[in-house]
Amino acid sequence: MLSTNQQYDQAVASCNDIFIKKTKDYGTAWRVLRTISVVDQIFIKALRIRTIQQLKAQKVGDDIASEFKGILNYAVIGMIQLEFSSATVEELDVETTALLYKKNSQLAKDTMQSKNHDYGEAWREMSQESFADLILMKLLRIKQILLNDGKTLISEGIDANYIDIINYAAFALILIEEGKH
């Protein structure tokens, strides 16, 4: 059996593969997205997962795993966008984009490892429905932070919420791979 770190790396690698291929196809057109637009893209995907879960049926081909991969990739985009001063029409080359993806996904993994130590991998007992709901909650938190001009009094910032979204999506993908959902 693979370790959590190995499973996590496999989940993120499958997302990274899609991300790099789409970067080669489309470039970094996502650089024009402001934070609220990235949040809305993730929101749409999380709501679709929730609808499929509730209806137990879908009419569009992309399955739930594909949506979690999209969520993870958009959360990485959100992290990358936070590093730049503003959203703009600026093309990044594939190599730079790959490095930024790796840096931000590693930050999420480091956070996962620390939290796994303290929480004892409690996520393994969670449902896919909970991951979708928690992602939606994190998105609503980001929207509120944006309404507060990016300021928080005692809470984590936008970046911490994106990191949690990356990790929830990775956990869901691991459990789907294990056949638990």
Contacts in CASP RR format, 6 or more apart in sequence:
PFRMAT RR
TARGET T0000
AUTHOR 0000-0000-0000
METHOD contacts of the structure
MODEL  1
MLSTNQQYDQAVASCNDIFIKKTKDYGTAWRVLRTISVVDQIFIKALRIR
TIQQLKAQKVGDDIASEFKGILNYAVIGMIQLEFSSATVEELDVETTALL
YKKNSQLAKDTMQSKNHDYGEAWREMSQESFADLILMKLLRIKQILLNDG
KTLISEGIDANYIDIINYAAFALILIEEGKH
2 10 0 8 1.000
4 116 0 8 1.000
4 121 0 8 1.000
4 174 0 8 1.000
5 109 0 8 1.000
5 113 0 8 1.000
7 174 0 8 1.000
7 177 0 8 1.000
8 109 0 8 1.000
8 112 0 8 1.000
8 170 0 8 1.000
8 174 0 8 1.000
9 109 0 8 1.000
10 177 0 8 1.000
11 72 0 8 1.000
11 170 0 8 1.000
11 173 0 8 1.000
11 174 0 8 1.000
11 177 0 8 1.000
12 72 0 8 1.000
12 105 0 8 1.000
12 108 0 8 1.000
12 109 0 8 1.000
12 170 0 8 1.000
14 69 0 8 1.000
14 173 0 8 1.000
15 69 0 8 1.000
15 70 0 8 1.000
15 72 0 8 1.000
15 73 0 8 1.000
15 76 0 8 1.000
15 105 0 8 1.000
15 169 0 8 1.000
15 173 0 8 1.000
16 98 0 8 1.000
16 101 0 8 1.000
16 102 0 8 1.000
16 105 0 8 1.000
18 69 0 8 1.000
18 70 0 8 1.000
18 73 0 8 1.000
19 73 0 8 1.000
19 76 0 8 1.000
19 101 0 8 1.000
20 94 0 8 1.000
20 97 0 8 1.000
20 98 0 8 1.000
20 101 0 8 1.000
23 94 0 8 1.000
23 97 0 8 1.000
23 98 0 8 1.000
24 94 0 8 1.000
27 91 0 8 1.000
27 92 0 8 1.000
27 94 0 8 1.000
28 90 0 8 1.000
28 91 0 8 1.000
28 92 0 8 1.000
28 97 0 8 1.000
30 38 0 8 1.000
30 77 0 8 1.000
30 81 0 8 1.000
31 81 0 8 1.000
31 84 0 8 1.000
31 87 0 8 1.000
31 88 0 8 1.000
31 89 0 8 1.000
31 90 0 8 1.000
31 91 0 8 1.000
31 92 0 8 1.000
32 87 0 8 1.000
32 88 0 8 1.000
32 89 0 8 1.000
33 41 0 8 1.000
33 77 0 8 1.000
33 78 0 8 1.000
33 81 0 8 1.000
33 87 0 8 1.000
34 81 0 8 1.000
34 87 0 8 1.000
35 78 0 8 1.000
35 81 0 8 1.000
35 82 0 8 1.000
35 87 0 8 1.000
35 142 0 8 1.000
35 146 0 8 1.000
35 158 0 8 1.000
36 143 0 8 1.000
36 146 0 8 1.000
37 87 0 8 1.000
38 74 0 8 1.000
38 75 0 8 1.000
38 77 0 8 1.000
38 78 0 8 1.000
38 81 0 8 1.000
39 139 0 8 1.000
39 142 0 8 1.000
39 143 0 8 1.000
39 146 0 8 1.000
41 74 0 8 1.000
42 71 0 8 1.000
42 74 0 8 1.000
42 75 0 8 1.000
42 135 0 8 1.000
42 139 0 8 1.000
42 165 0 8 1.000
43 136 0 8 1.000
43 139 0 8 1.000
45 67 0 8 1.000
45 68 0 8 1.000
45 70 0 8 1.000
45 71 0 8 1.000
45 74 0 8 1.000
46 67 0 8 1.000
46 71 0 8 1.000
46 132 0 8 1.000
46 135 0 8 1.000
46 136 0 8 1.000
46 139 0 8 1.000
47 136 0 8 1.000
48 60 0 8 1.000
48 67 0 8 1.000
49 64 0 8 1.000
49 67 0 8 1.000
49 68 0 8 1.000
49 128 0 8 1.000
49 132 0 8 1.000
50 129 0 8 1.000
50 132 0 8 1.000
50 133 0 8 1.000
50 136 0 8 1.000
52 58 0 8 1.000
52 64 0 8 1.000
53 64 0 8 1.000
53 128 0 8 1.000
53 129 0 8 1.000
53 132 0 8 1.000
64 128 0 8 1.000
64 172 0 8 1.000
64 176 0 8 1.000
64 181 0 8 1.000
65 172 0 8 1.000
65 173 0 8 1.000
65 176 0 8 1.000
68 131 0 8 1.000
68 169 0 8 1.000
68 172 0 8 1.000
68 173 0 8 1.000
68 176 0 8 1.000
69 169 0 8 1.000
69 173 0 8 1.000
70 169 0 8 1.000
71 135 0 8 1.000
71 165 0 8 1.000
71 169 0 8 1.000
72 165 0 8 1.000
72 166 0 8 1.000
72 169 0 8 1.000
72 170 0 8 1.000
72 173 0 8 1.000
75 108 0 8 1.000
75 162 0 8 1.000
75 163 0 8 1.000
75 165 0 8 1.000
75 166 0 8 1.000
75 169 0 8 1.000
76 101 0 8 1.000
76 104 0 8 1.000
76 105 0 8 1.000
76 108 0 8 1.000
76 162 0 8 1.000
76 166 0 8 1.000
78 162 0 8 1.000
79 104 0 8 1.000
79 107 0 8 1.000
79 108 0 8 1.000
79 159 0 8 1.000
79 162 0 8 1.000
79 163 0 8 1.000
79 166 0 8 1.000
80 97 0 8 1.000
80 100 0 8 1.000
80 101 0 8 1.000
80 104 0 8 1.000
81 87 0 8 1.000
82 158 0 8 1.000
82 159 0 8 1.000
82 162 0 8 1.000
83 100 0 8 1.000
84 90 0 8 1.000
92 100 0 8 1.000
104 166 0 8 1.000
105 166 0 8 1.000
107 163 0 8 1.000
108 163 0 8 1.000
108 166 0 8 1.000
108 167 0 8 1.000
108 170 0 8 1.000
111 163 0 8 1.000
111 164 0 8 1.000
111 167 0 8 1.000
112 167 0 8 1.000
112 170 0 8 1.000
115 167 0 8 1.000
116 123 0 8 1.000
123 168 0 8 1.000
123 171 0 8 1.000
124 171 0 8 1.000
124 175 0 8 1.000
126 171 0 8 1.000
127 181 0 8 1.000
128 172 0 8 1.000
128 175 0 8 1.000
128 176 0 8 1.000
128 181 0 8 1.000
131 168 0 8 1.000
131 169 0 8 1.000
131 171 0 8 1.000
131 172 0 8 1.000
132 172 0 8 1.000
134 164 0 8 1.000
134 168 0 8 1.000
135 165 0 8 1.000
135 168 0 8 1.000
135 169 0 8 1.000
138 161 0 8 1.000
138 162 0 8 1.000
138 164 0 8 1.000
138 165 0 8 1.000
138 168 0 8 1.000
139 161 0 8 1.000
139 165 0 8 1.000
141 155 0 8 1.000
141 161 0 8 1.000
142 158 0 8 1.000
142 161 0 8 1.000
142 162 0 8 1.000
145 151 0 8 1.000
145 152 0 8 1.000
145 155 0 8 1.000
145 157 0 8 1.000
145 158 0 8 1.000
145 161 0 8 1.000
146 158 0 8 1.000
150 157 0 8 1.000
150 158 0 8 1.000
172 181 0 8 1.000
175 181 0 8 1.000
END
